[in-house]
Amino acid sequence: MQHCGLTVIPEPVFNLRATLQELELGANNLHQLPPEIGKLVKLRKLNLLNNNLKELPAECSQLVGLEDVNLGHNKFDSIPECLYSIPAICNLIVSNNQLRTVEPAKLITMSSLVCLDLENNNIGRLPPELSLIPNLRTLLVMGNTFKIPRADVLAKGSAEVITWLKNKVPQP
């Protein structure tokens, strides 16, 4: 259901709550999701790329099997709170939004997180504690407003950025 000009999720989608595993709603005109989204208990992939979303309903925290979340090209100013309690998320894309900060203490609790895409936001400071996310392998952060780490470090790729951040974590 991508590129359909949808402003709401069609009701028949929720009739598939016991079986639906992937929901592709990219490139529509969604401004909000209904609380019923939390009833899609088998959902593993949620693509909301290129809509007009600013928040997700708290009921999204019920999507405990969710592994891939794409919130790119929306209007989020922070990572939605409901996502932090979903243990299965491996890939989280929040690029091209309006994020100003990230909360590493909350992201660290996402033990399955392997890929975090924060590119092209307004993040003014990149917290070194992001390197403490247990299974993080890919961290994409170019195109933000922070000056440190410098572009030459970012250009070397995720592994280098994560190592650089790890070296900046304050020691107890």
CYANA upper distance limits for C-alpha pairs under 8 A (distance plus 0.5 A):
  1 MET  CA     24 GLU  CA      6.45
  1 MET  CA     25 LEU  CA      5.95
  1 MET  CA     26 GLY  CA      8.03
  2 GLN  CA     24 GLU  CA      6.62
  2 GLN  CA     25 LEU  CA      5.48
  2 GLN  CA     26 GLY  CA      5.36
  2 GLN  CA     27 ALA  CA      6.15
  2 GLN  CA     28 ASN  CA      6.93
  3 HIS  CA     25 LEU  CA      8.36
  3 HIS  CA     26 GLY  CA      7.14
  3 HIS  CA     27 ALA  CA      5.34
  3 HIS  CA     28 ASN  CA      5.95
  4 CYS  CA     27 ALA  CA      7.98
  4 CYS  CA     28 ASN  CA      6.41
  5 GLY  CA     27 ALA  CA      7.94
  5 GLY  CA     28 ASN  CA      5.09
  5 GLY  CA     29 ASN  CA      6.13
  6 LEU  CA     28 ASN  CA      5.63
  6 LEU  CA     29 ASN  CA      6.01
  6 LEU  CA     30 LEU  CA      6.87
  7 THR  CA     28 ASN  CA      7.42
  7 THR  CA     29 ASN  CA      5.48
  7 THR  CA     30 LEU  CA      5.08
  7 THR  CA     31 HIS  CA      7.44
  8 VAL  CA     30 LEU  CA      6.57
  8 VAL  CA     32 GLN  CA      8.25
  8 VAL  CA     33 LEU  CA      7.80
  9 ILE  CA     13 VAL  CA      7.69
  9 ILE  CA     33 LEU  CA      7.93
  9 ILE  CA     34 PRO  CA      8.47
 10 PRO  CA     14 PHE  CA      8.45
 11 GLU  CA     15 ASN  CA      7.83
 12 PRO  CA     16 LEU  CA      7.68
 13 VAL  CA     17 ARG  CA      7.86
 14 PHE  CA     36 GLU  CA      7.77
 14 PHE  CA     37 ILE  CA      8.04
 14 PHE  CA     39 LYS  CA      7.96
 14 PHE  CA     40 LEU  CA      7.41
 16 LEU  CA     20 LEU  CA      5.93
 16 LEU  CA     40 LEU  CA      7.96
 17 ARG  CA     39 LYS  CA      6.49
 17 ARG  CA     40 LEU  CA      4.76
 17 ARG  CA     41 VAL  CA      6.79
 17 ARG  CA     42 LYS  CA      7.51
 18 ALA  CA     40 LEU  CA      7.19
 18 ALA  CA     41 VAL  CA      7.06
 18 ALA  CA     42 LYS  CA      6.74
 19 THR  CA     40 LEU  CA      8.46
 19 THR  CA     42 LYS  CA      6.43
 19 THR  CA     43 LEU  CA      8.43
 20 LEU  CA     40 LEU  CA      7.24
 20 LEU  CA     42 LYS  CA      6.41
 20 LEU  CA     43 LEU  CA      6.29
 21 GLN  CA     42 LYS  CA      5.82
 21 GLN  CA     43 LEU  CA      4.50
 21 GLN  CA     44 ARG  CA      5.61
 21 GLN  CA     45 LYS  CA      6.92
 22 GLU  CA     43 LEU  CA      6.26
 22 GLU  CA     44 ARG  CA      6.43
 22 GLU  CA     45 LYS  CA      5.15
 22 GLU  CA     46 LEU  CA      6.62
 23 LEU  CA     43 LEU  CA      7.85
 23 LEU  CA     45 LYS  CA      6.70
 23 LEU  CA     46 LEU  CA      5.58
 23 LEU  CA     47 ASN  CA      6.72
 24 GLU  CA     45 LYS  CA      8.41
 24 GLU  CA     46 LEU  CA      6.74
 24 GLU  CA     47 ASN  CA      5.33
 24 GLU  CA     48 LEU  CA      7.34
 25 LEU  CA     46 LEU  CA      8.25
 25 LEU  CA     47 ASN  CA      6.15
 25 LEU  CA     48 LEU  CA      5.67
 25 LEU  CA     49 LEU  CA      7.69
 26 GLY  CA     47 ASN  CA      6.30
 26 GLY  CA     48 LEU  CA      5.27
 26 GLY  CA     49 LEU  CA      4.94
 26 GLY  CA     50 ASN  CA      6.15
 26 GLY  CA     51 ASN  CA      7.22
 27 ALA  CA     48 LEU  CA      8.12
 27 ALA  CA     49 LEU  CA      6.66
 27 ALA  CA     50 ASN  CA      5.18
 27 ALA  CA     51 ASN  CA      6.25
 28 ASN  CA     50 ASN  CA      7.29
 28 ASN  CA     51 ASN  CA      5.89
 29 ASN  CA     51 ASN  CA      5.59
 29 ASN  CA     52 ASN  CA      6.56
 30 LEU  CA     51 ASN  CA      5.87
 30 LEU  CA     52 ASN  CA      6.10
 30 LEU  CA     53 LEU  CA      6.85
 31 HIS  CA     51 ASN  CA      7.50
 31 HIS  CA     52 ASN  CA      5.36
 31 HIS  CA     53 LEU  CA      5.23
 31 HIS  CA     54 LYS  CA      7.75
 32 GLN  CA     52 ASN  CA      8.32
 32 GLN  CA     53 LEU  CA      6.24
 32 GLN  CA     54 LYS  CA      8.02
 32 GLN  CA     55 GLU  CA      7.56
 32 GLN  CA     56 LEU  CA      7.51
 33 LEU  CA     37 ILE  CA      7.43
 33 LEU  CA     56 LEU  CA      7.00
 33 LEU  CA     57 PRO  CA      7.11
 34 PRO  CA     57 PRO  CA      7.48
 35 PRO  CA     57 PRO  CA      6.30
 35 PRO  CA     58 ALA  CA      7.99
 35 PRO  CA     59 GLU  CA      6.11
 35 PRO  CA     60 CYS  CA      8.14
 36 GLU  CA     40 LEU  CA      8.15
 36 GLU  CA     59 GLU  CA      7.95
 37 ILE  CA     59 GLU  CA      7.38
 37 ILE  CA     60 CYS  CA      6.92
 38 GLY  CA     59 GLU  CA      5.15
 38 GLY  CA     60 CYS  CA      5.31
 38 GLY  CA     61 SER  CA      7.57
 38 GLY  CA     62 GLN  CA      5.80
 38 GLY  CA     63 LEU  CA      6.41
 39 LYS  CA     62 GLN  CA      7.89
 39 LYS  CA     63 LEU  CA      8.15
 40 LEU  CA     63 LEU  CA      7.36
 41 VAL  CA     62 GLN  CA      7.58
 41 VAL  CA     63 LEU  CA      5.96
 41 VAL  CA     64 VAL  CA      7.76
 41 VAL  CA     65 GLY  CA      7.75
 42 LYS  CA     63 LEU  CA      7.92
 42 LYS  CA     65 GLY  CA      6.94
 42 LYS  CA     66 LEU  CA      8.41
 43 LEU  CA     63 LEU  CA      7.08
 43 LEU  CA     65 GLY  CA      6.82
 43 LEU  CA     66 LEU  CA      6.21
 44 ARG  CA     65 GLY  CA      6.00
 44 ARG  CA     66 LEU  CA      4.52
 44 ARG  CA     67 GLU  CA      5.65
 44 ARG  CA     68 ASP  CA      6.94
 45 LYS  CA     66 LEU  CA      6.41
 45 LYS  CA     67 GLU  CA      6.49
 45 LYS  CA     68 ASP  CA      5.19
 45 LYS  CA     69 VAL  CA      6.60
 46 LEU  CA     66 LEU  CA      7.97
 46 LEU  CA     68 ASP  CA      6.72
 46 LEU  CA     69 VAL  CA      5.52
 46 LEU  CA     70 ASN  CA      6.90
 47 ASN  CA     68 ASP  CA      8.36
 47 ASN  CA     69 VAL  CA      6.46
 47 ASN  CA     70 ASN  CA      5.28
 47 ASN  CA     71 LEU  CA      7.30
 48 LEU  CA     69 VAL  CA      8.26
 48 LEU  CA     70 ASN  CA      6.18
 48 LEU  CA     71 LEU  CA      5.71
 48 LEU  CA     72 GLY  CA      7.76
 49 LEU  CA     70 ASN  CA      6.24
 49 LEU  CA     71 LEU  CA      5.64
 49 LEU  CA     72 GLY  CA      5.33
 49 LEU  CA     73 HIS  CA      6.29
 49 LEU  CA     74 ASN  CA      7.44
 50 ASN  CA     71 LEU  CA      8.12
 50 ASN  CA     72 GLY  CA      6.76
 50 ASN  CA     73 HIS  CA      5.03
 50 ASN  CA     74 ASN  CA      6.13
 51 ASN  CA     73 HIS  CA      7.23
 51 ASN  CA     74 ASN  CA      5.85
 52 ASN  CA     73 HIS  CA      8.49
 52 ASN  CA     74 ASN  CA      5.55
 52 ASN  CA     75 LYS  CA      6.46
 53 LEU  CA     74 ASN  CA      5.85
 53 LEU  CA     75 LYS  CA      6.03
 53 LEU  CA     76 PHE  CA      7.11
 54 LYS  CA     74 ASN  CA      7.36
 54 LYS  CA     75 LYS  CA      5.29
 54 LYS  CA     76 PHE  CA      4.92
 54 LYS  CA     77 ASP  CA      7.59
 55 GLU  CA     76 PHE  CA      6.77
 55 GLU  CA     80 PRO  CA      6.70
 56 LEU  CA     60 CYS  CA      7.42
 56 LEU  CA     80 PRO  CA      6.69
 56 LEU  CA     82 CYS  CA      7.88
 57 PRO  CA     82 CYS  CA      7.96
 58 ALA  CA     81 GLU  CA      8.14
 58 ALA  CA     82 CYS  CA      5.83
 59 GLU  CA     63 LEU  CA      8.38
 59 GLU  CA     82 CYS  CA      7.90
 60 CYS  CA     82 CYS  CA      6.48
 60 CYS  CA     83 LEU  CA      7.68
 61 SER  CA     82 CYS  CA      5.26
 61 SER  CA     83 LEU  CA      6.53
 61 SER  CA     84 TYR  CA      8.46
 61 SER  CA     85 SER  CA      6.58
 61 SER  CA     86 ILE  CA      6.45
 62 GLN  CA     86 ILE  CA      8.13
 63 LEU  CA     86 ILE  CA      7.36
 64 VAL  CA     86 ILE  CA      5.63
 64 VAL  CA     87 PRO  CA      6.95
 64 VAL  CA     88 ALA  CA      7.01
 65 GLY  CA     86 ILE  CA      7.98
 65 GLY  CA     87 PRO  CA      8.16
 65 GLY  CA     88 ALA  CA      6.13
 65 GLY  CA     89 ILE  CA      8.22
 66 LEU  CA     86 ILE  CA      7.52
 66 LEU  CA     88 ALA  CA      6.28
 66 LEU  CA     89 ILE  CA      6.18
 67 GLU  CA     88 ALA  CA      5.63
 67 GLU  CA     89 ILE  CA      4.43
 67 GLU  CA     90 CYS  CA      5.62
 67 GLU  CA     91 ASN  CA      6.93
 68 ASP  CA     89 ILE  CA      6.43
 68 ASP  CA     90 CYS  CA      6.59
 68 ASP  CA     91 ASN  CA      5.35
 68 ASP  CA     92 LEU  CA      6.73
 69 VAL  CA     89 ILE  CA      7.86
 69 VAL  CA     91 ASN  CA      6.72
 69 VAL  CA     92 LEU  CA      5.54
 69 VAL  CA     93 ILE  CA      6.74
 70 ASN  CA     91 ASN  CA      8.49
 70 ASN  CA     92 LEU  CA      6.60
 70 ASN  CA     93 ILE  CA      5.20
 70 ASN  CA     94 VAL  CA      7.06
 71 LEU  CA     92 LEU  CA      8.27
 71 LEU  CA     93 ILE  CA      6.20
 71 LEU  CA     94 VAL  CA      5.48
 71 LEU  CA     95 SER  CA      7.77
 72 GLY  CA     93 ILE  CA      6.31
 72 GLY  CA     94 VAL  CA      5.22
 72 GLY  CA     95 SER  CA      5.16
 72 GLY  CA     96 ASN  CA      6.09
 72 GLY  CA     97 ASN  CA      7.02
 73 HIS  CA     94 VAL  CA      8.15
 73 HIS  CA     95 SER  CA      6.94
 73 HIS  CA     96 ASN  CA      5.19
 73 HIS  CA     97 ASN  CA      6.02
 74 ASN  CA     96 ASN  CA      7.41
 74 ASN  CA     97 ASN  CA      5.80
 75 LYS  CA     97 ASN  CA      5.57
 75 LYS  CA     98 GLN  CA      6.34
 76 PHE  CA     80 PRO  CA      8.29
 76 PHE  CA     97 ASN  CA      5.97
 76 PHE  CA     98 GLN  CA      6.09
 76 PHE  CA     99 LEU  CA      6.82
 77 ASP  CA     97 ASN  CA      7.30
 77 ASP  CA     98 GLN  CA      5.12
 77 ASP  CA     99 LEU  CA      4.65
 77 ASP  CA    100 ARG  CA      6.93
 78 SER  CA     98 GLN  CA      7.96
 78 SER  CA     99 LEU  CA      5.52
 78 SER  CA    100 ARG  CA      7.60
 78 SER  CA    101 THR  CA      7.44
 78 SER  CA    102 VAL  CA      7.53
 79 ILE  CA     83 LEU  CA      8.11
 79 ILE  CA     94 VAL  CA      7.88
 79 ILE  CA     99 LEU  CA      8.01
 79 ILE  CA    102 VAL  CA      7.85
 80 PRO  CA     84 TYR  CA      8.24
 81 GLU  CA     85 SER  CA      8.45
 82 CYS  CA     86 ILE  CA      7.99
 84 TYR  CA    106 LYS  CA      6.83
 84 TYR  CA    107 LEU  CA      7.14
 84 TYR  CA    109 THR  CA      7.58
 84 TYR  CA    110 MET  CA      6.83
 85 SER  CA    109 THR  CA      8.50
 85 SER  CA    110 MET  CA      8.01
 86 ILE  CA    110 MET  CA      7.91
 87 PRO  CA    110 MET  CA      6.50
 87 PRO  CA    111 SER  CA      7.30
 87 PRO  CA    112 SER  CA      7.01
 88 ALA  CA    110 MET  CA      8.41
 88 ALA  CA    112 SER  CA      6.23
 88 ALA  CA    113 LEU  CA      8.23
 89 ILE  CA    110 MET  CA      7.66
 89 ILE  CA    112 SER  CA      6.38
 89 ILE  CA    113 LEU  CA      6.20
 90 CYS  CA    112 SER  CA      5.64
 90 CYS  CA    113 LEU  CA      4.58
 90 CYS  CA    114 VAL  CA      5.60
 90 CYS  CA    115 CYS  CA      6.86
 91 ASN  CA    113 LEU  CA      6.57
 91 ASN  CA    114 VAL  CA      6.56
 91 ASN  CA    115 CYS  CA      5.23
 91 ASN  CA    116 LEU  CA      6.69
 92 LEU  CA    113 LEU  CA      8.01
 92 LEU  CA    115 CYS  CA      6.73
 92 LEU  CA    116 LEU  CA      5.60
 92 LEU  CA    117 ASP  CA      6.84
 93 ILE  CA    115 CYS  CA      8.41
 93 ILE  CA    116 LEU  CA      6.51
 93 ILE  CA    117 ASP  CA      5.15
 93 ILE  CA    118 LEU  CA      7.21
 94 VAL  CA    116 LEU  CA      8.29
 94 VAL  CA    117 ASP  CA      6.31
 94 VAL  CA    118 LEU  CA      5.85
 94 VAL  CA    119 GLU  CA      8.03
 95 SER  CA    117 ASP  CA      6.24
 95 SER  CA    118 LEU  CA      5.17
 95 SER  CA    119 GLU  CA      5.15
 95 SER  CA    120 ASN  CA      6.24
 95 SER  CA    121 ASN  CA      7.00
 96 ASN  CA    118 LEU  CA      8.13
 96 ASN  CA    119 GLU  CA      6.82
 96 ASN  CA    120 ASN  CA      5.26
 96 ASN  CA    121 ASN  CA      5.97
 97 ASN  CA    120 ASN  CA      7.56
 97 ASN  CA    121 ASN  CA      5.89
 98 GLN  CA    121 ASN  CA      5.66
 98 GLN  CA    122 ASN  CA      6.30
 99 LEU  CA    121 ASN  CA      5.83
 99 LEU  CA    122 ASN  CA      5.96
 99 LEU  CA    123 ILE  CA      6.42
100 ARG  CA    121 ASN  CA      7.43
100 ARG  CA    122 ASN  CA      5.23
100 ARG  CA    123 ILE  CA      4.67
100 ARG  CA    124 GLY  CA      6.73
101 THR  CA    122 ASN  CA      8.20
101 THR  CA    123 ILE  CA      5.64
101 THR  CA    124 GLY  CA      7.29
101 THR  CA    125 ARG  CA      7.51
101 THR  CA    126 LEU  CA      8.49
102 VAL  CA    123 ILE  CA      7.97
102 VAL  CA    126 LEU  CA      8.30
102 VAL  CA    127 PRO  CA      8.20
103 GLU  CA    107 LEU  CA      6.90
104 PRO  CA    108 ILE  CA      6.36
104 PRO  CA    127 PRO  CA      7.48
104 PRO  CA    129 GLU  CA      6.25
104 PRO  CA    130 LEU  CA      5.73
104 PRO  CA    133 ILE  CA      8.29
105 ALA  CA    109 THR  CA      7.58
105 ALA  CA    129 GLU  CA      8.10
106 LYS  CA    110 MET  CA      7.89
107 LEU  CA    130 LEU  CA      7.97
107 LEU  CA    133 ILE  CA      7.06
108 ILE  CA    130 LEU  CA      7.80
108 ILE  CA    132 LEU  CA      6.87
108 ILE  CA    133 ILE  CA      4.90
108 ILE  CA    134 PRO  CA      7.25
109 THR  CA    133 ILE  CA      7.95
110 MET  CA    133 ILE  CA      7.72
110 MET  CA    134 PRO  CA      8.50
111 SER  CA    133 ILE  CA      7.39
111 SER  CA    134 PRO  CA      6.20
111 SER  CA    135 ASN  CA      6.90
112 SER  CA    134 PRO  CA      8.22
112 SER  CA    135 ASN  CA      6.76
113 LEU  CA    133 ILE  CA      7.90
113 LEU  CA    134 PRO  CA      8.20
113 LEU  CA    135 ASN  CA      6.48
113 LEU  CA    136 LEU  CA      6.28
114 VAL  CA    135 ASN  CA      5.82
114 VAL  CA    136 LEU  CA      4.65
114 VAL  CA    137 ARG  CA      5.76
114 VAL  CA    138 THR  CA      6.78
115 CYS  CA    136 LEU  CA      6.50
115 CYS  CA    137 ARG  CA      6.61
115 CYS  CA    138 THR  CA      5.04
115 CYS  CA    139 LEU  CA      6.55
116 LEU  CA    136 LEU  CA      8.03
116 LEU  CA    138 THR  CA      6.69
116 LEU  CA    139 LEU  CA      5.57
116 LEU  CA    140 LEU  CA      6.89
117 ASP  CA    138 THR  CA      8.27
117 ASP  CA    139 LEU  CA      6.44
117 ASP  CA    140 LEU  CA      5.16
117 ASP  CA    141 VAL  CA      7.07
118 LEU  CA    139 LEU  CA      8.09
118 LEU  CA    140 LEU  CA      6.22
118 LEU  CA    141 VAL  CA      5.54
118 LEU  CA    142 MET  CA      8.26
119 GLU  CA    140 LEU  CA      6.20
119 GLU  CA    141 VAL  CA      4.90
119 GLU  CA    142 MET  CA      5.53
119 GLU  CA    143 GLY  CA      6.04
119 GLU  CA    144 ASN  CA      7.03
120 ASN  CA    141 VAL  CA      7.78
120 ASN  CA    142 MET  CA      6.86
120 ASN  CA    143 GLY  CA      4.70
120 ASN  CA    144 ASN  CA      5.74
121 ASN  CA    143 GLY  CA      7.15
121 ASN  CA    144 ASN  CA      5.63
121 ASN  CA    145 THR  CA      8.12
122 ASN  CA    144 ASN  CA      5.64
122 ASN  CA    145 THR  CA      5.94
123 ILE  CA    144 ASN  CA      5.85
123 ILE  CA    145 THR  CA      6.12
123 ILE  CA    146 PHE  CA      6.73
124 GLY  CA    144 ASN  CA      7.45
124 GLY  CA    145 THR  CA      5.47
124 GLY  CA    146 PHE  CA      4.83
124 GLY  CA    147 LYS  CA      8.32
125 ARG  CA    145 THR  CA      8.21
125 ARG  CA    146 PHE  CA      5.60
125 ARG  CA    147 LYS  CA      8.30
125 ARG  CA    148 ILE  CA      7.98
126 LEU  CA    130 LEU  CA      8.40
126 LEU  CA    146 PHE  CA      7.22
126 LEU  CA    148 ILE  CA      7.82
126 LEU  CA    149 PRO  CA      8.30
127 PRO  CA    165 LEU  CA      8.06
128 PRO  CA    165 LEU  CA      4.89
128 PRO  CA    166 LYS  CA      6.58
128 PRO  CA    167 ASN  CA      8.39
128 PRO  CA    168 LYS  CA      6.16
128 PRO  CA    169 VAL  CA      5.69
129 GLU  CA    133 ILE  CA      8.15
129 GLU  CA    165 LEU  CA      7.63
129 GLU  CA    166 LYS  CA      7.66
129 GLU  CA    169 VAL  CA      6.47
130 LEU  CA    162 ILE  CA      8.23
130 LEU  CA    165 LEU  CA      7.79
131 SER  CA    136 LEU  CA      7.97
131 SER  CA    162 ILE  CA      5.71
131 SER  CA    163 THR  CA      7.77
131 SER  CA    165 LEU  CA      6.25
131 SER  CA    166 LYS  CA      5.74
132 LEU  CA    166 LYS  CA      7.73
137 ARG  CA    158 SER  CA      7.48
137 ARG  CA    159 ALA  CA      7.32
138 THR  CA    158 SER  CA      5.71
138 THR  CA    159 ALA  CA      7.64
139 LEU  CA    158 SER  CA      5.64
139 LEU  CA    159 ALA  CA      8.48
139 LEU  CA    161 VAL  CA      8.02
139 LEU  CA    162 ILE  CA      7.70
140 LEU  CA    158 SER  CA      7.03
141 VAL  CA    154 LEU  CA      8.10
142 MET  CA    151 ALA  CA      8.36
142 MET  CA    154 LEU  CA      7.22
147 LYS  CA    151 ALA  CA      8.45
149 PRO  CA    153 VAL  CA      6.72
149 PRO  CA    154 LEU  CA      7.49
149 PRO  CA    161 VAL  CA      8.34
149 PRO  CA    164 TRP  CA      8.38
150 ARG  CA    154 LEU  CA      7.11
151 ALA  CA    155 ALA  CA      6.50
152 ASP  CA    156 LYS  CA      7.25
153 VAL  CA    157 GLY  CA      8.04
153 VAL  CA    160 GLU  CA      7.30
153 VAL  CA    161 VAL  CA      6.79
153 VAL  CA    164 TRP  CA      8.39
154 LEU  CA    158 SER  CA      7.91
154 LEU  CA    160 GLU  CA      8.01
154 LEU  CA    161 VAL  CA      6.47
156 LYS  CA    160 GLU  CA      6.43
156 LYS  CA    161 VAL  CA      7.92
157 GLY  CA    161 VAL  CA      6.85
158 SER  CA    162 ILE  CA      6.51
159 ALA  CA    163 THR  CA      6.65
160 GLU  CA    164 TRP  CA      6.52
161 VAL  CA    165 LEU  CA      6.61
162 ILE  CA    166 LYS  CA      6.53
163 THR  CA    167 ASN  CA      6.79
164 TRP  CA    168 LYS  CA      7.18
165 LEU  CA    169 VAL  CA      7.07
